[in-house]
Amino acid sequence: MNTKNIKRTFITMALAVAAGAFGASGDWDANLADFPRLAGETDDSPRFMRAVAAAANGVLRVPKGEYDIATMLRITNHCSLSMHPAAHLVARAKMKYVVFWDGAADYHALSVYNPDGSVYDNQNLFIKGGDIDGNGLASCLAIANSHHFTLADITLHNGLVTGLCVTRETGGHLYELIANNVYCKCTMSGLTGNVGIECQVCDCHFTDCIVVDYTKSIRVTGGANRFTRCHVWGGTVPPKGMGFKEWSDFYARRKKLEGARKWTAEDERAALAKGVPEMLPGSVAFECIGGANVFDGCFADTAVIGFDVRHGATIINSGFYNNPRMNLRKSTAIVHRGGPLRVAFCTFNGGAKCEKLYEGSAKDVQWIGNTVGGGANMAADEKKLFGGGK
């Protein structure tokens, strides 16, 4: 084979691999595009469920498009979802969740068995891609009853109660959820008190997950979960009485004036008079209710409480900050209510000169190599509580 033919062969092979990576035909068992609405159907829920039924124990491809969901999509046949990033599923009626993925098997046992007694061991089921929008009418996504499930590259907008709920509510069991690049964000008013990611189970891994403007950003009631490089913040939903564009423009103008050192005390008083962004009162960045959870490289950015620890936790290489432009004038980095707490190599910084470092008994705390500054006097608080932590 001459050099030209070898080069042509490699190019052909590379194109074939790329086509597979980006969803060429054969990567799925059914395509939603092949299941149109039937006569009399006014939303996309029925055709979704027909497509799910056709992809039992397989993969359903969901192309780019806007999909109106008026009845919860409950998936119980081990159908995985491969969704285009611009596949937008929008709740159009009240329901509990837009999508409920349920492994529908007795995962309390060590193994799951087929009717003939052989072991059923289909791992690496998944939901990847897409944008599920609760639209203030529903929570976005629930996952239950699985061993080793992957959730990746998905956006969860405007969940009424939760964006993502990894749940025990069906009485089943789940562990080893691998969640990566999950983006939860609220872009509408009226959802105060909701939760971005709620993990009710154990032994799961959340990596590079972002939560913006859910009042309780990440709540974990199960134990022994790992959260790595998760960033949560709030303040884009405006104070009541202001429009989104008005608040965004005001924030940008303020940032420029501060950068030019033209922001005055009178400007500050006028800004505070506008109130606090709607999702921030009562906000918690990481609400850790279960025990033995680990937060590594996580960032609690602008909440009333950064880390709310009920039964112990490990917080390492993580950070806390309160953005003064969000008008929040009460914020505490760590509220420690019980259990062993290990805090190491973190950075805690108060930007509005009002923040506290720690609330709790200061008992059963290991405090190692942390950097503390700003706030009401957070450095002095560290020295008083933990001797400087050096």
C-alpha positions as CSV (number, residue, x, y, z in Angstrom):
1,M,0.0,0.0,0.0
2,N,1.5,3.4,-1.0
3,T,1.7,6.4,1.3
4,K,-1.4,8.1,-0.3
5,N,-3.5,5.0,0.3
6,I,-2.3,4.6,3.9
7,K,-3.1,8.3,4.6
8,R,-6.5,7.9,3.0
9,T,-7.2,4.8,5.1
10,F,-6.3,6.6,8.3
11,I,-8.5,9.6,7.4
12,T,-11.4,7.3,6.7
13,M,-10.9,5.5,10.0
14,A,-10.7,8.8,11.9
15,L,-13.9,10.1,10.3
16,A,-15.7,6.9,11.2
17,V,-14.6,7.2,14.8
18,A,-15.6,10.8,14.9
19,A,-19.0,10.0,13.5
20,G,-19.6,7.4,16.2
21,A,-18.5,9.8,18.9
22,F,-21.1,12.4,17.7
23,G,-24.0,10.0,17.4
24,A,-23.9,8.3,14.1
25,S,-26.6,5.9,13.2
26,G,-26.2,2.6,15.1
27,D,-25.4,4.3,18.5
28,W,-29.0,3.9,19.6
29,D,-31.9,1.5,19.3
30,A,-34.7,4.0,18.7
31,N,-34.8,7.6,17.6
32,L,-37.5,9.9,18.9
33,A,-37.7,11.5,15.5
34,D,-39.3,8.3,14.2
35,F,-42.2,8.6,16.7
36,P,-44.3,11.7,15.7
37,R,-47.3,12.9,17.5
38,L,-50.5,11.0,16.6
39,A,-53.8,12.5,15.8
40,G,-55.3,14.3,18.8
41,E,-52.0,14.4,20.8
42,T,-51.3,17.9,22.0
43,D,-47.9,17.3,23.7
44,D,-44.9,15.1,23.3
45,S,-45.3,12.8,26.3
46,P,-47.1,10.0,24.5
47,R,-44.6,9.8,21.7
48,F,-41.7,9.8,24.1
49,M,-43.2,6.8,25.9
50,R,-43.7,4.9,22.7
51,A,-40.1,5.6,21.8
52,V,-38.9,4.5,25.3
53,A,-40.9,1.2,24.9
54,A,-39.1,0.6,21.6
55,A,-35.7,1.0,23.3
56,A,-36.1,-1.4,26.2
57,N,-32.7,-2.2,27.7
58,G,-31.3,-0.1,24.9
59,V,-30.6,3.6,24.0
60,L,-33.1,6.2,22.9
61,R,-31.8,9.1,20.8
62,V,-33.5,12.5,21.4
63,P,-32.6,15.0,18.7
64,K,-32.4,18.8,19.0
65,G,-35.8,20.4,19.5
66,E,-38.4,21.8,21.9
67,Y,-40.5,19.0,23.6
68,D,-43.7,19.8,25.5
69,I,-44.2,17.4,28.4
70,A,-47.6,17.3,30.1
71,T,-47.4,13.9,31.8
72,M,-44.3,12.6,33.7
73,L,-42.0,10.4,31.6
74,R,-41.5,7.4,33.8
75,I,-38.8,5.0,32.5
76,T,-38.8,1.5,34.0
77,N,-37.4,-0.7,31.2
78,H,-33.7,0.1,31.5
79,C,-33.8,2.5,28.5
80,S,-30.9,4.9,28.5
81,L,-31.3,8.4,27.0
82,S,-28.8,10.0,24.6
83,M,-30.0,13.6,24.2
84,H,-28.7,16.4,21.9
85,P,-27.5,19.3,24.1
86,A,-30.3,21.4,22.6
87,A,-33.0,18.8,23.3
88,H,-35.2,20.9,25.5
89,L,-37.9,19.0,27.6
90,V,-40.3,21.6,29.1
91,A,-43.0,20.9,31.7
92,R,-46.3,22.2,30.4
93,A,-48.5,21.0,33.3
94,K,-48.1,20.2,37.0
95,M,-46.4,16.9,37.7
96,K,-43.9,15.6,40.3
97,Y,-41.0,15.2,37.9
98,V,-40.5,15.8,34.2
99,V,-38.5,12.6,34.0
100,F,-38.4,9.7,36.5
101,W,-35.8,7.0,35.7
102,D,-36.5,3.9,37.8
103,G,-34.4,0.8,37.5
104,A,-37.5,-1.1,38.7
105,A,-35.6,-4.0,40.2
106,D,-34.8,-5.3,43.7
107,Y,-31.4,-3.6,44.0
108,H,-31.4,-4.2,47.8
109,A,-29.9,-7.6,46.9
110,L,-26.3,-8.1,45.9
111,S,-27.3,-9.1,42.4
112,V,-30.3,-8.9,40.2
113,Y,-31.5,-12.1,38.5
114,N,-33.3,-12.9,35.2
115,P,-36.4,-15.1,35.3
116,D,-34.2,-18.1,34.4
117,G,-32.0,-17.5,37.4
118,S,-29.0,-16.1,35.6
119,V,-27.4,-12.9,36.8
120,Y,-28.7,-9.7,35.2
121,D,-25.7,-7.4,35.3
122,N,-26.4,-4.6,32.8
123,Q,-24.3,-1.7,34.2
124,N,-23.4,1.6,32.6
125,L,-27.0,2.6,31.9
126,F,-27.1,6.4,31.5
127,I,-28.8,9.7,30.8
128,K,-26.5,12.0,28.8
129,G,-27.1,15.5,27.3
130,G,-30.3,17.5,27.1
131,D,-32.0,20.2,29.0
132,I,-34.9,19.3,31.3
133,D,-36.9,22.4,32.4
134,G,-39.4,22.1,35.2
135,N,-40.7,25.5,34.2
136,G,-41.8,26.1,37.8
137,L,-44.4,23.4,37.4
138,A,-42.4,20.2,38.2
139,S,-39.1,19.0,39.6
140,C,-36.8,18.1,36.7
141,L,-35.3,14.6,37.1
142,A,-35.4,11.7,39.6
143,I,-33.2,8.6,39.4
144,A,-33.9,5.5,41.5
145,N,-33.1,1.8,41.8
146,S,-29.8,1.3,40.0
147,H,-26.3,0.0,40.5
148,H,-23.8,2.2,38.7
149,F,-25.7,4.7,36.7
150,T,-24.1,7.6,34.7
151,L,-25.6,11.1,34.5
152,A,-23.6,13.5,32.3
153,D,-23.6,16.8,30.4
154,I,-27.2,17.7,31.3
155,T,-28.9,21.0,32.3
156,L,-31.8,21.1,34.8
157,H,-33.7,24.3,34.8
158,N,-36.3,25.7,37.1
159,G,-37.1,22.7,39.3
160,L,-40.2,23.3,41.5
161,V,-38.9,21.2,44.4
162,T,-35.6,19.8,43.0
163,G,-33.5,19.9,40.0
164,L,-32.0,16.4,40.4
165,C,-33.3,14.0,43.1
166,V,-31.3,10.8,43.6
167,T,-34.1,9.2,45.5
168,R,-35.3,6.4,47.7
169,E,-38.9,7.4,47.4
170,T,-40.0,4.2,45.6
171,G,-38.6,2.1,48.4
172,G,-35.7,0.8,46.3
173,H,-32.0,1.3,46.5
174,L,-29.3,3.0,44.5
175,Y,-25.6,3.4,44.7
176,E,-22.7,4.3,42.5
177,L,-24.3,7.1,40.6
178,I,-21.6,8.9,38.5
179,A,-22.7,12.4,37.9
180,N,-20.5,14.7,35.8
181,N,-21.1,18.2,34.3
182,V,-24.6,18.5,35.7
183,Y,-25.7,22.1,35.5
184,C,-28.7,23.2,37.6
185,K,-30.0,26.8,37.2
186,C,-33.1,28.8,37.9
187,T,-34.0,31.5,35.4
188,M,-37.5,32.4,36.8
189,S,-39.0,33.9,39.9
190,G,-41.2,32.1,42.4
191,L,-39.1,29.1,43.2
192,T,-37.7,30.1,46.6
193,G,-36.8,27.1,48.9
194,N,-36.1,24.6,46.1
195,V,-33.0,22.2,46.0
196,G,-30.6,22.0,43.1
197,I,-29.2,18.5,43.7
198,E,-30.6,16.2,46.4
199,C,-28.8,12.9,47.1
200,Q,-30.7,10.6,49.5
201,V,-28.4,7.6,48.9
202,C,-24.9,6.5,49.5
203,D,-21.6,5.9,47.6
204,C,-22.2,8.3,44.7
205,H,-19.8,10.6,42.9
206,F,-20.6,14.1,41.8
207,T,-17.8,15.8,39.7
208,D,-17.8,19.3,38.1
209,C,-21.4,19.9,38.9
210,I,-22.7,23.6,38.9
211,V,-25.7,24.9,40.8
212,V,-26.9,28.4,40.3
213,D,-29.8,30.0,42.1
214,Y,-31.5,27.1,43.8
215,T,-32.0,28.1,47.5
216,K,-30.5,24.9,48.8
217,S,-27.9,24.2,46.2
218,I,-26.7,20.7,47.1
219,R,-28.4,18.7,49.9
220,V,-27.0,15.2,50.8
221,T,-29.0,13.1,53.3
222,G,-27.2,9.9,52.5
223,G,-23.6,9.1,53.6
224,A,-20.2,8.3,52.1
225,N,-20.7,10.4,48.9
226,R,-18.0,12.3,47.1
227,F,-18.4,15.8,45.7
228,T,-15.4,17.0,43.6
229,R,-15.0,20.5,42.1
230,C,-18.7,21.4,42.6
231,H,-19.4,25.1,42.4
232,V,-22.6,26.6,43.8
233,W,-23.6,30.3,43.7
234,G,-26.7,32.5,43.7
235,G,-27.8,36.0,42.9
236,T,-28.9,36.0,39.2
237,V,-32.7,35.9,40.1
238,P,-33.4,39.5,40.9
239,P,-34.7,41.0,44.1
240,K,-38.5,41.2,44.1
241,G,-39.8,44.1,42.2
242,M,-36.9,44.1,39.6
243,G,-36.8,42.5,36.2
244,F,-34.1,40.1,35.2
245,K,-32.6,42.4,32.6
246,E,-32.8,45.4,35.0
247,W,-30.9,43.5,37.7
248,S,-28.3,42.2,35.3
249,D,-27.6,45.6,33.9
250,F,-27.4,47.1,37.4
251,Y,-24.9,44.5,38.5
252,A,-22.8,45.1,35.4
253,R,-22.8,48.8,35.9
254,R,-21.9,48.5,39.6
255,K,-19.0,46.1,38.7
256,K,-17.6,48.7,36.3
257,L,-17.9,51.6,38.7
258,E,-16.2,49.6,41.5
259,G,-13.4,48.7,39.1
260,A,-12.9,52.3,38.3
261,R,-13.1,53.3,42.0
262,K,-16.2,55.4,41.3
263,W,-18.6,53.5,43.5
264,T,-19.7,55.8,46.3
265,A,-21.2,55.3,49.8
266,E,-24.4,56.8,48.4
267,D,-24.4,54.2,45.6
268,E,-23.9,51.5,48.2
269,R,-27.0,52.6,50.1
270,A,-29.1,52.8,47.0
271,A,-27.9,49.3,46.0
272,L,-28.8,47.8,49.4
273,A,-32.2,49.4,49.2
274,K,-33.0,47.2,46.2
275,G,-33.0,44.2,48.5
276,V,-31.5,40.7,48.3
277,P,-31.8,38.5,45.2
278,E,-34.9,36.3,45.6
279,M,-33.2,32.9,46.0
280,L,-30.7,34.0,48.6
281,P,-32.7,34.3,51.9
282,G,-32.4,31.0,53.7
283,S,-29.8,29.8,51.2
284,V,-27.3,27.0,51.9
285,A,-24.6,26.1,49.4
286,F,-23.8,22.6,50.8
287,E,-26.4,21.1,53.2
288,C,-24.7,18.0,54.6
289,I,-27.1,15.9,56.6
290,G,-25.7,12.4,56.2
291,G,-22.4,11.4,57.6
292,A,-18.9,10.6,56.1
293,N,-19.5,12.8,53.0
294,V,-16.4,14.3,51.4
295,F,-16.2,17.7,49.6
296,D,-13.0,18.1,47.7
297,G,-12.3,21.3,45.6
298,C,-15.9,22.6,46.1
299,F,-16.8,26.3,46.2
300,A,-19.6,27.7,48.3
301,D,-20.1,31.1,46.7
302,T,-22.7,33.5,48.2
303,A,-25.2,31.9,50.5
304,V,-26.4,32.5,54.0
305,I,-24.6,29.3,55.0
306,G,-21.7,27.9,53.0
307,F,-21.4,24.4,54.6
308,D,-24.2,23.2,56.9
309,V,-22.8,20.1,58.6
310,R,-25.2,17.9,60.7
311,H,-23.3,14.6,61.2
312,G,-19.7,15.3,60.3
313,A,-17.9,15.7,57.0
314,T,-14.6,16.2,55.3
315,I,-14.0,19.5,53.5
316,I,-10.7,19.7,51.7
317,N,-9.2,22.1,49.1
318,S,-12.5,23.9,49.1
319,G,-13.6,27.5,49.3
320,F,-16.1,30.0,50.6
321,Y,-16.9,33.5,49.4
322,N,-19.7,36.0,49.8
323,N,-20.1,38.3,46.8
324,P,-20.9,41.8,48.2
325,R,-22.6,42.8,45.0
326,M,-25.5,40.4,45.8
327,N,-26.4,42.5,48.9
328,L,-26.3,39.5,51.3
329,R,-25.2,40.9,54.6
330,K,-25.4,37.8,56.7
331,S,-23.3,34.8,55.8
332,T,-21.4,32.0,57.7
333,A,-18.8,29.8,56.1
334,I,-19.4,26.7,58.3
335,V,-22.3,25.8,60.6
336,H,-21.3,22.7,62.5
337,R,-24.2,21.0,64.3
338,G,-22.6,17.6,65.1
339,G,-20.2,14.8,64.1
340,P,-16.5,14.8,63.4
341,L,-15.5,17.6,61.0
342,R,-12.2,17.7,59.1
343,V,-11.3,20.9,57.3
344,A,-8.0,21.1,55.5
345,F,-6.3,23.4,53.0
346,C,-9.4,25.5,52.3
347,T,-9.8,29.2,51.6
348,F,-12.4,31.2,53.4
349,N,-13.0,34.8,52.4
350,G,-15.7,37.2,53.3
351,G,-16.2,40.0,50.8
352,A,-18.9,42.1,52.4
353,K,-17.2,42.6,55.8
354,C,-20.0,40.9,57.6
355,E,-19.2,37.1,57.3
356,K,-18.5,34.7,60.1
357,L,-16.1,31.8,59.8
358,Y,-17.7,29.2,62.0
359,E,-20.7,28.5,64.3
360,G,-20.7,25.4,66.5
361,S,-19.0,24.0,69.6
362,A,-15.6,23.7,67.9
363,K,-15.4,20.2,69.4
364,D,-14.3,17.2,67.3
365,V,-12.8,19.5,64.6
366,Q,-9.6,19.0,62.8
367,W,-8.5,22.3,61.3
368,I,-5.4,22.1,59.1
369,G,-3.6,24.5,56.9
370,N,-6.6,26.8,55.9
371,T,-6.4,30.3,54.6
372,V,-8.8,32.8,56.2
373,G,-9.4,36.5,55.6
374,G,-12.0,39.2,55.3
375,G,-15.5,39.1,56.8
376,A,-16.3,40.7,60.1
377,N,-12.9,39.5,61.4
378,M,-12.6,35.9,60.1
379,A,-8.9,35.7,60.7
380,A,-9.3,36.6,64.4
381,D,-12.2,34.0,64.6
382,E,-9.9,31.3,63.2
383,K,-7.2,32.1,65.8
384,K,-9.6,32.1,68.6
385,L,-11.4,28.9,67.6
386,F,-8.6,26.9,66.2
387,G,-5.3,28.6,67.1
388,G,-4.8,29.7,63.5
389,G,-5.0,26.2,62.2
390,K,-1.3,25.9,61.5
